[in-house]
Each structure stands twice: as C-alpha cells, then as structure tokens.
Amino acid sequence: MTSVVRAAVLLALIAAAPAISFAHVGSPDVFWEGRAGPYRLLVAVRTPPVIPGVATIEIRVLDGHLRVVKVVPLRVTGPGAKFAPVPDEARQSPDDPRFYTASLWMMAAGAWQVRVGLDGEEGRAQVAIPIEALATRTLTMQTSLKLALLPFALFLVAGFVAIVRAGAGQAQVAPGEAIDRSRARRARIAGAVAVAFVALALGFGNWWWTAEADAYARYIYKPLQIDPKLEPDGTLLLGVRDPGWIRSRVVGDFLPDHGHLMHLFLVRMPDLDRLLHLHPRQVKDDLFAHRLPQTDPGRYRLFADIVHATGLPETMVGEIDLPRLDGAAAGADDSTASTAAPARIVREDNGPLRAKQPQLLAFRVEDENGQPATDLELYMGMPGHAIVIKRDTRVFAHVHPSGTAAMASLTLAAATLPGAEKGSNDPHAAHAMTTALPATVTFPYGFPEPGDYRIFVQVKQAGSVRTGVFDVRVEP
C-alpha cells in the first residue's frame, strides 16, 4: 500500500505541474533582545525541523516607532554572507501594531543569520541574528492520510490500465461496432503490459523514495559526541568525536566564546542540586582537559558548549560518575553552586509561564539588607548567565541577556552588516558601561515544551560569582 500511495503522490505532483516533465538541546528556537540602532526589539526565530523548511520570525518592537520591517536569510560566513537576496517584508499584526511576523525558507543546513532591516520615525537600522538551520527529524505521512490517498491511487492505476486497454481495443473500431477476437486479444495483451508497466513504475518509485529517505536520514543533524574520563589526579578529559554528518563540519575549528573555547556545565543527577560551570582548555583538536575543583560525589550530566569557525554552535552531552574530590583552585571564570547555599537573587514574577511564548525572565540581585545590589560586575562580558534545564534533562539552554545565540556567532553575524551598522548588535557593546550595573538582569527565552524546569542564574557581585536557583512550572 505504501508504494501505491507514494506513486499516487508523485503522479499528483506531476499532474499539478505539467511544465516539469520529471519533474541549541531540545530548545531549537532562537530568542534575541537588544537594540538595533534607536530601536529595541524582542525577536523569536522558530527554526524548521526539516531542511529545506520554513522558519517563522516574530518581532516585537519594545522601543521606537517602525513603519517597515524587512527580513532576509544569509549565511553567517563565506560568500553567502555577502550577497543578500531581495528581503521579504514582515507583516504587521492588525491587532498589535508593534508586532510583526514573517516566514523565510532555509534551504541548506548550517549556520545562518536572519538580517532584520528597520525603517521608522527614528531612522533606519539593521540587526543580524544568527540561527542554526538543522534537520532534526524526518516528517512521516500519517496513517489516516495514507488510507485517504489509497482509493485515489487505486483509481489512477485502474484508470491507466483501462485507458491503455481501450486504446488497443474498443477505440480502434467505429462507435457501436463489436471488436473481433484478434483486436480483443491485443487489448488484453496491452492491458497486461500496462499492469506490468505500473508494477515496474511502482517498484522504481518505491526504490527511489527509499533511496531519497535514506539520503535524507544521513542529513539529519548528529551532534558532536563527548567522551568524559576522570584521571587519577582529578583531571577531567573530554574526547570529542564526530559521529558523521555533513562534510563541512570540522573538529577543532572552535572559536573563543566569552574568551573560552568551551563552556562546560556539570549538573548532578537526578536532583539537579549541584552545578559546576567550567572552562576546559583545548589540548588537541579532539581533546579538552580541566582539573576539577572541589566536587561532591554523584552522577553528573555534562553539557559542553562550543562554536565552530562557521558560526555554528553545538552542545555536546555526556554523563560521568564522580567521587568526592578535594579539587584544584577554580579558574577566574569558573564557578560552583549548590541548592544548599542559594544566593540573594529574586525572580520577578510576571505571571504564568507558557510554552512556546517568548518572554523576558527577570531576576533582581539584592544586598544583605534586601535592597537592590549596587556592586554587580560583568561576568565574562555580560551582566549575567542563565542555565535552563528541564527536570528530565530533555531541554538545556545557556541564555544571556541578549538571548540564546552564542556570543561568537553574534559577533560573526554583526561583522557582515554594512559598514554604518557594523557592531550595532555587538553582544558586549551595551554592557561596556562605566556606571554601575543595574540590579535586575533579564533573559529573553521561550520554553520549548511544558513541564518542570530548574533555572540557575549566575551574576558576579563584588568579585565573586553568585548563583541563584529557581524552580518553575511551564504550562502548555
């Protein structure tokens, strides 16, 4: 039945176009908040699960008055980053004039950017938001649709055979005249040949469809693999393996992100009660190493963030059992946290959290008197970092005040903007301030699915990294 349905779909496509003879873990959406020239935006890019596929862009204007918003997809690096096609104009919501939507085709896997052009009362501006276009699954045909198409497939097959048989028989005689035995025999032979042709066509179509499906299965994104190993001296070795994906991916071509080639997060399972945020050094192209700090025993889930020279970020996942370690001195940017020792950070509740809705998660840092803190410092160039983990670890996201995109990717994308706009979305530019940092730090994010989550919020206060721990429930 499947081959018949496939053939029916193919025949339907041919009939519809007669001019053509043969014819970032569990959180894929990208969120960005910041300034583009005089305008402040909150942008959500919902990437397609299949490539080629259509990405949906949602733009909310937080500050400024816009007349026209245009969007266009480009590569982050290479020739495709220099020559932009004609942009599409985003549609303004009739119910909310500050909300725009657009759809863009993503034609190939890899690191892309959505360039947003703005024209309004305060002038023109552009911003480049990097995204990952990755095929993550194969879309299958529903059983109900197969059953619905089956009668049409049988009708096409029967109709073809009947037309061929009639063409060799009844169509050869005058209207109303009976065909002789010889012509009737030729009609039966022609019908048999038509049945054999249909069988061969269905067989070939099924073979072709299967070959294409197998080829696309190899195109499905396969993240880099990480093999953790603990040495006797407490050094954690992290071997990086490529399971085989597109040829353009290279192991070892990593870019510094916040000054580090890797951001490693270790979370103790199953309670998510212990967090280590470390920055291993690269020993070889496929090997990283880090002397672990003081560590409590248990089984840890590892999430390792890296960014390729192409601008494509990846998160490698692994697990390891660790004994109690006295540990080495922590690096300048390394940090550890425990739910037993929470920091003075308060989540500002702006109502219920719902899946698939972009929002600004706000957290206020307080001093020992419960007042807004005045001694906050930049932590690796940013006011703060948030680690979002679903309780079952199916979702992991490392979020910054600018959003979910890696800083290295943002920098690469910003460098492709026209000269007047270059650096307009430099991820660190808005934070290079001489005055004290505000006590409240916000993170743009949209939870990909409902469930229970734990959020670790990290800030730097008076020279020390503080970590707040928050449990939230996300509704459908």
Residue pairs with C-beta under 8 A, 6 or more apart in sequence:
1 146
1 150
2 146
2 206
3 202
3 203
3 205
3 206
3 209
4 150
4 153
4 154
4 157
4 202
5 141
5 146
5 149
5 150
5 153
6 205
6 206
6 209
7 153
7 156
7 157
7 201
7 202
7 205
7 206
8 149
8 150
8 152
8 153
8 156
9 149
10 205
11 156
12 152
13 23
14 20
14 23
17 23
24 30
24 132
24 313
24 315
24 397
24 404
24 406
25 303
25 315
25 317
25 393
25 394
25 395
25 396
25 397
26 390
26 394
26 395
26 396
26 448
26 449
27 388
27 395
27 396
27 397
27 404
27 448
28 47
28 49
28 132
28 134
28 136
28 448
29 44
29 45
29 46
29 47
29 356
29 404
29 446
29 448
30 43
30 44
30 45
30 47
30 129
30 130
30 131
30 132
30 403
30 404
30 405
31 42
31 43
31 44
31 45
31 358
31 399
31 403
31 404
31 444
31 445
31 446
32 41
32 42
32 43
32 45
32 127
32 129
32 402
32 403
32 404
32 405
32 444
33 40
33 41
33 42
33 43
33 62
33 360
33 401
33 402
33 403
33 442
33 444
34 40
34 41
34 127
34 402
34 403
34 425
34 430
35 41
35 63
35 424
35 425
35 430
36 116
36 118
36 125
36 126
36 127
36 424
36 425
37 118
37 122
37 123
37 124
37 125
37 126
37 421
37 424
38 63
38 64
38 122
38 123
38 125
39 61
39 63
39 64
39 66
39 118
39 120
39 122
39 125
40 61
40 62
40 63
40 64
41 59
41 60
41 61
41 62
41 116
41 127
42 59
42 60
42 62
42 358
42 360
42 444
43 57
43 58
43 59
43 60
43 114
43 116
43 129
43 403
44 57
44 58
44 358
44 446
45 55
45 56
45 57
45 58
45 114
45 129
45 131
46 55
46 56
46 57
46 58
47 53
47 55
47 106
47 131
47 132
47 133
47 134
48 54
48 55
48 106
48 133
49 135
49 136
49 137
49 139
50 135
50 136
50 137
50 138
50 139
51 106
51 107
51 108
51 109
51 133
51 134
51 135
51 219
52 105
52 106
52 107
52 108
53 105
53 106
53 133
53 135
54 103
54 104
54 105
54 106
55 73
55 103
55 104
55 105
55 106
55 114
55 131
55 133
56 101
56 102
56 103
57 71
57 90
57 101
57 102
57 103
57 104
57 114
57 116
58 99
58 100
58 101
58 358
59 69
59 90
59 99
59 100
59 101
59 102
59 116
60 98
60 99
60 100
60 358
61 98
61 99
61 100
62 98
64 118
64 120
64 121
64 122
65 120
65 121
65 122
66 100
66 118
66 119
66 120
66 121
67 119
67 120
67 121
68 89
68 117
68 118
68 119
68 120
69 89
69 90
69 92
69 100
69 102
69 116
69 117
69 118
69 119
70 87
70 88
70 89
70 90
70 116
70 117
70 119
71 87
71 88
71 90
71 102
71 104
71 114
71 115
71 116
71 117
72 84
72 85
72 86
72 87
72 88
72 104
72 114
72 115
72 117
73 85
73 104
73 105
73 106
73 112
73 113
73 114
73 115
74 80
74 81
74 84
74 112
74 113
74 115
74 128
74 416
75 81
75 110
75 111
75 112
75 113
76 111
76 112
76 113
76 130
76 310
76 311
76 312
76 409
76 412
76 413
76 416
77 111
77 309
77 310
77 311
77 412
78 310
81 113
81 416
82 416
84 115
87 115
87 117
88 102
88 103
88 104
89 102
90 100
90 101
90 102
91 100
91 101
91 102
92 99
92 100
93 99
93 100
93 101
104 114
106 112
106 133
108 133
109 133
109 134
109 135
109 219
109 221
109 246
110 132
110 133
110 246
110 248
110 310
110 312
111 130
111 131
111 132
111 133
111 308
111 310
111 311
111 312
111 409
111 412
112 130
112 131
112 132
112 133
113 128
113 129
113 130
113 131
113 311
113 413
113 416
114 128
114 129
114 131
115 126
115 127
115 128
115 129
115 416
115 417
116 126
116 127
116 128
116 129
117 124
117 125
117 126
118 124
118 125
118 126
118 127
125 421
125 424
126 417
126 418
126 421
126 424
127 417
127 421
127 424
127 425
128 410
128 413
128 414
128 416
128 417
128 425
129 403
129 405
129 410
129 413
129 425
130 311
130 405
130 406
130 409
130 410
130 412
130 413
131 405
132 312
132 313
134 221
135 216
135 219
135 220
135 221
136 220
136 221
137 220
138 213
138 216
138 217
138 220
157 198
160 194
160 198
161 191
161 194
161 195
161 198
164 190
164 191
164 193
164 194
165 187
165 188
165 190
165 191
165 194
166 187
167 190
168 183
168 186
168 187
168 189
168 190
168 191
169 179
169 183
169 184
169 186
169 187
169 190
170 179
170 187
172 179
172 183
173 179
173 183
179 187
218 244
219 246
221 245
222 243
222 244
222 245
223 243
223 314
223 315
223 316
223 317
224 240
224 241
224 242
224 243
224 251
224 306
224 314
224 316
225 240
225 241
225 242
225 243
225 316
225 318
226 238
226 239
226 240
226 241
226 302
226 304
226 316
226 317
226 318
227 238
227 239
227 240
227 241
227 318
228 236
228 237
228 238
228 239
228 302
228 318
228 319
228 320
229 236
229 237
229 238
229 239
229 320
230 236
230 237
230 292
230 320
230 322
231 237
233 291
234 291
234 292
234 325
234 326
234 327
234 328
235 289
235 290
235 291
235 292
236 280
236 289
236 290
236 291
236 292
236 320
237 287
237 288
237 289
238 262
238 264
238 280
238 287
238 288
238 289
238 290
238 302
238 304
238 318
239 286
239 287
240 251
240 252
240 285
240 286
240 287
240 288
240 316
241 251
241 286
242 249
242 251
248 310
249 308
249 312
250 308
250 309
251 285
251 286
252 282
252 284
252 285
252 286
253 308
253 309
253 310
254 261
254 262
254 282
254 306
254 307
254 308
254 309
255 261
255 307
255 308
255 309
255 408
255 412
256 408
257 263
257 305
257 306
257 307
257 313
257 406
257 407
257 408
258 333
258 380
258 381
258 382
258 407
259 333
259 380
259 381
260 279
260 333
260 380
261 279
261 280
261 281
261 282
261 288
261 306
262 279
262 280
262 282
262 288
262 304
262 305
262 306
263 277
263 278
263 279
263 304
263 305
263 398
264 276
264 277
264 278
264 279
264 280
264 288
264 290
264 302
264 303
264 304
264 305
265 275
265 276
265 277
265 278
265 302
265 303
265 304
265 305
265 387
265 396
265 398
266 274
266 275
266 276
266 278
266 300
266 301
266 302
267 274
267 275
267 300
267 301
267 303
267 389
267 393
268 274
268 275
268 296
268 298
268 299
268 300
268 301
269 298
269 299
269 300
269 301
269 319
269 393
271 339
272 339
272 389
272 391
272 454
273 338
273 339
273 340
274 296
274 298
274 300
274 336
274 337
274 338
274 339
275 336
275 337
275 338
275 387
275 456
275 467
276 292
276 293
276 295
276 300
276 334
276 335
276 336
276 337
277 334
277 335
277 336
277 337
277 385
277 387
277 458
277 465
278 290
278 292
278 293
278 331
278 334
279 290
279 331
279 333
279 334
280 288
280 289
280 290
280 304
281 288
281 289
281 290
282 288
283 289
288 304
291 327
291 328
292 322
292 325
292 327
292 328
293 325
293 327
293 328
293 329
293 330
293 334
293 336
294 325
294 326
294 327
294 336
295 322
295 324
295 325
295 327
295 336
296 324
296 338
297 322
297 323
297 324
298 321
298 322
299 319
299 320
299 321
299 322
300 319
300 320
300 321
300 322
301 317
301 318
301 319
301 393
302 316
302 317
302 318
302 319
302 320
303 315
303 316
303 317
303 396
303 398
304 315
304 316
304 317
304 318
305 313
305 314
305 315
305 398
305 406
306 313
306 314
306 316
307 313
307 314
307 406
307 408
307 409
308 314
311 408
311 409
311 412
311 413
312 409
313 405
313 406
313 408
313 409
315 396
315 398
317 396
330 336
333 379
333 380
335 458
335 465
335 467
337 343
337 456
337 458
337 467
337 469
339 469
342 467
342 468
342 469
343 365
343 459
343 466
343 467
343 468
344 365
344 366
344 367
344 368
344 370
344 373
344 466
344 468
345 363
345 364
345 365
345 366
345 457
345 459
345 466
345 468
346 363
346 364
346 366
346 468
347 361
347 362
347 363
347 364
347 455
347 468
347 470
347 472
348 362
348 363
348 364
348 440
350 359
350 360
350 362
352 475
353 359
353 447
353 472
353 473
353 474
353 475
354 447
354 450
354 474
354 475
354 476
355 446
355 447
355 448
355 449
355 450
355 474
355 475
355 476
356 446
356 447
356 448
357 446
357 447
358 444
358 445
358 446
359 444
359 445
359 446
360 442
360 443
360 444
361 386
361 399
361 442
361 443
361 444
361 445
361 455
362 440
362 441
362 442
363 384
363 386
363 440
363 441
363 442
363 443
363 457
363 468
363 470
364 372
364 439
364 440
365 372
365 373
365 376
365 439
365 440
365 441
365 459
365 461
365 466
366 372
366 373
366 439
367 373
367 374
367 375
372 439
372 440
373 439
373 461
374 436
374 439
375 436
375 461
375 462
376 383
376 436
376 437
376 438
376 439
376 459
376 460
376 461
377 437
377 460
377 461
377 462
377 463
378 431
378 437
378 460
379 385
379 458
379 459
379 460
379 465
381 407
381 427
381 428
381 431
382 400
382 401
382 402
382 407
382 427
382 428
382 431
383 401
383 431
383 437
383 438
383 441
383 459
384 400
384 401
384 441
384 443
384 457
384 458
384 459
385 398
385 399
385 400
385 457
385 458
386 398
386 399
386 400
386 443
386 445
386 455
386 456
386 457
386 458
387 396
387 397
387 398
387 399
387 455
387 456
387 458
388 395
388 396
388 397
388 399
388 445
388 447
388 453
388 454
388 455
389 395
389 396
389 453
389 454
389 455
389 456
390 396
390 449
390 451
390 452
390 453
391 451
391 452
391 453
391 454
392 451
394 449
395 447
395 448
395 449
395 453
397 404
397 445
398 404
399 443
399 444
399 445
400 407
400 427
400 443
401 431
401 441
401 442
401 443
401 444
402 410
402 425
402 427
402 430
402 444
403 443
403 444
403 445
404 444
404 445
407 427
407 428
410 425
410 426
410 427
411 426
411 427
413 425
414 422
414 423
414 424
414 425
414 426
414 427
415 422
417 423
417 424
417 425
423 429
431 437
441 457
441 459
443 457
447 453
447 474
449 474
450 474
450 475
450 476
451 473
451 474
452 471
452 472
452 473
452 474
453 471
453 472
453 473
453 474
454 469
454 470
454 471
454 472
455 469
455 470
455 471
455 472
456 467
456 468
456 469
457 467
457 468
457 469
457 470
458 465
458 466
458 467
458 468
459 465
459 466
459 468
460 466
